[in-house]
């Protein structure tokens, strides 16, 4: 599993941002990474947040590559017909 060091400022930003965000998917991502910063185990995070086993590593990788802003990014699938 990916080892991520969490600064005090990052933990505070995760704690603040997890509930007021308007998109529930982003709330879950922020909550999962916040719980990781508090030392909660993977299985417990998946159970508490109701996420799939494959989703949590993606959240951690997104946080490691782009921080909180990467977790907040949502790309809606919008197919375009010709």
Rosetta blueprint (number, residue, H / E / L):
1 X L
2 X L
3 X L
4 X L
5 X L
6 X L
7 X L
8 X H
9 X H
10 X H
11 X H
12 X H
13 X H
14 X H
15 X H
16 X H
17 X H
18 X H
19 X H
20 X H
21 X L
22 X L
23 X L
24 X H
25 X H
26 X H
27 X H
28 X H
29 X H
30 X H
31 X H
32 X H
33 X H
34 X H
35 X H
36 X H
37 X H
38 X L
39 X L
40 X L
41 X L
42 X H
43 X H
44 X H
45 X H
46 X H
47 X H
48 X H
49 X H
50 X L
51 X L
52 X L
53 X H
54 X H
55 X H
56 X H
57 X H
58 X H
59 X H
60 X H
61 X H
62 X H
63 X H
64 X H
65 X H
66 X H
67 X H
68 X H
69 X H
70 X H
71 X H
72 X H
73 X L
74 X L
75 X L
76 X L
77 X L
78 X L
79 X L
80 X L
81 X L
82 X L
